[in-house]
Amino acid sequence: LEQFWGWQFIMASFLISTFQ
């Protein structure tokens, strides 16, 4: 489950960087 959240955090950061 920790790996899943880690991936979610990476994807969230990537999306935020893209939309900024």
The first five atom37 places (N, CA, C, CB, O) and aatype in JSON, in Angstrom:
{
  "aatype": [10, 6, 5, 13, 17, 7, 17, 5, 13, 9, 12, 0, 15, 13, 10, 9, 15, 16, 13, 5],
  "atom_mask": [
    [1, 1, 1, 1, 1],
    [1, 1, 1, 1, 1],
    [1, 1, 1, 1, 1],
    [1, 1, 1, 1, 1],
    [1, 1, 1, 1, 1],
    [1, 1, 1, 0, 1],
    [1, 1, 1, 1, 1],
    [1, 1, 1, 1, 1],
    [1, 1, 1, 1, 1],
    [1, 1, 1, 1, 1],
    [1, 1, 1, 1, 1],
    [1, 1, 1, 1, 1],
    [1, 1, 1, 1, 1],
    [1, 1, 1, 1, 1],
    [1, 1, 1, 1, 1],
    [1, 1, 1, 1, 1],
    [1, 1, 1, 1, 1],
    [1, 1, 1, 1, 1],
    [1, 1, 1, 1, 1],
    [1, 1, 1, 1, 1]
  ],
  "atom_positions": [
    [[0.84, -1.21, 0.0], [0.0, 0.0, 0.0], [0.87, 1.26, 0.0], [-0.95, 0.01, 1.23], [0.51, 2.28, -0.59]],
    [[2.02, 1.18, 0.67], [2.9, 2.36, 0.7], [3.41, 2.69, -0.7], [4.1, 2.11, 1.65], [3.52, 3.87, -1.06]],
    [[3.7, 1.66, -1.48], [4.17, 1.91, -2.85], [3.08, 2.6, -3.67], [4.59, 0.6, -3.53], [3.36, 3.47, -4.48]],
    [[1.81, 2.2, -3.44], [0.69, 2.8, -4.16], [0.61, 4.28, -3.85], [-0.62, 2.1, -3.79], [0.45, 5.1, -4.76]],
    [[0.71, 4.63, -2.56], [0.63, 6.04, -2.18], [1.84, 6.79, -2.72], [0.55, 6.19, -0.65], [1.72, 7.95, -3.11]],
    [[3.0, 6.14, -2.74], [4.19, 6.79, -3.28], [3.97, 7.15, -4.74], [0.0, 0.0, 0.0], [4.31, 8.25, -5.17]],
    [[3.39, 6.21, -5.51], [3.12, 6.47, -6.92], [2.1, 7.58, -7.08], [2.63, 5.19, -7.62], [2.23, 8.43, -7.96]],
    [[1.08, 7.58, -6.24], [0.06, 8.62, -6.3], [0.7, 9.99, -6.05], [-1.07, 8.35, -5.27], [0.36, 10.96, -6.72]],
    [[1.62, 10.06, -5.08], [2.28, 11.32, -4.76], [3.11, 11.8, -5.94], [3.17, 11.17, -3.5], [3.14, 12.99, -6.25]],
    [[3.8, 10.87, -6.61], [4.62, 11.23, -7.78], [3.71, 11.75, -8.9], [5.45, 10.01, -8.28], [4.01, 12.77, -9.52]],
    [[2.61, 11.06, -9.15], [1.69, 11.48, -10.21], [1.08, 12.84, -9.88], [0.59, 10.43, -10.4], [0.94, 13.68, -10.77]],
    [[0.72, 13.06, -8.61], [0.14, 14.34, -8.21], [1.15, 15.46, -8.44], [-0.3, 14.3, -6.72], [0.8, 16.51, -8.97]],
    [[2.4, 15.24, -8.04], [3.43, 16.26, -8.23], [3.63, 16.55, -9.72], [4.77, 15.82, -7.59], [3.79, 17.7, -10.12]],
    [[3.61, 15.49, -10.54], [3.79, 15.67, -11.98], [2.64, 16.47, -12.58], [3.9, 14.3, -12.68], [2.86, 17.38, -13.39]],
    [[1.42, 16.15, -12.17], [0.26, 16.88, -12.7], [0.29, 18.33, -12.25], [-1.05, 16.21, -12.24], [0.01, 19.23, -13.05]],
    [[0.64, 18.57, -11.0], [0.71, 19.95, -10.5], [1.75, 20.72, -11.3], [1.06, 19.98, -8.98], [1.51, 21.86, -11.7]],
    [[2.9, 20.11, -11.54], [3.96, 20.79, -12.3], [3.49, 21.08, -13.72], [5.25, 19.93, -12.32], [3.84, 22.11, -14.3]],
    [[2.7, 20.16, -14.28], [2.23, 20.34, -15.65], [1.23, 21.5, -15.75], [1.6, 19.05, -16.18], [1.27, 22.29, -16.69]],
    [[0.34, 21.58, -14.76], [-0.71, 22.61, -14.82], [-0.23, 23.97, -14.35], [-1.89, 22.18, -14.0], [-0.91, 24.97, -14.58]],
    [[0.92, 24.02, -13.68], [1.39, 25.32, -13.21], [1.79, 26.21, -14.38], [2.58, 25.15, -12.25], [2.21, 27.35, -14.17]]
  ]
}
